[in-house]
């Protein structure tokens, strides 16, 4: 086996390993509200929250949840 072939094989393993790690971690967002915790697993997820509402956006999903009058 030549040195170039060995380098190509090592590079392939590094790239595949990196892709697997990214795939496992991509799109997982954990969002805590007080003591409760919501876990959303979707690539490209964005969560915005303010005093009036919580908005969750992901590809094909756009959810807006208004806050209750008592702050829940």
N, C-alpha and C positions, 0 to 999 in steps of 0.2 A: 504494500500500500504506500502510495507516495504521500509526501507531506501535505500537498494541496488537497488531496482527497480526504485526508484525516481532518484538516481544518474545515472543509465543507461539511463533513459529518458532525463535527462538534458544533458548528454554527447552526445546523439544522436542529440539533437537540436543544440548544439554547433558545432558538426562536419558538419551537413547539412548546417548551416548558413555560416560556414567558406568555405565550398565547393562552395556555391552560390556566395560568394564574390570573390573567386579566379576565378571562371568561368566568371564573369562579367569583371574582370580586366585583365585576361590572354590574351596575344597576341595582345594587342593594343599598337602600337608604333606610336608616333608622331614625325615627322622629319621635321624640318624647314630649308628651303633654302631661305635666305634673308627674304623677307616679305611673301613669299608663304609658305604654310604648307601642307604636305602630311600626311595623316593618313592611316596606314596599320593595318588591323585587322586580324591577323592570329597567331595561337599559334606557338611558336618557331621561330619567325621572327628575323632576324639579318640584320642590315643595316650598311654598311661600306662606307665611303666616303673619297676621297682624291682629290688632284688637277687634276687628270686625269679622274676619273670615280666615279660613285656611284653604289654600288652593293647591291641588295636586295635578301636575301635568306630566304626561308621558306620551310617547307616540300613540296616537289614536285615543287618548284619554285626556279629558279636561274636567276635573271635578272641583267645584267650589262649595264649601260647607260653611254656612254662616254660623257665627257664635250664638249661643243661646242668650236670652236676656239676663240670666244669672251668671254669665261669664264662662259657662261650660262649653 
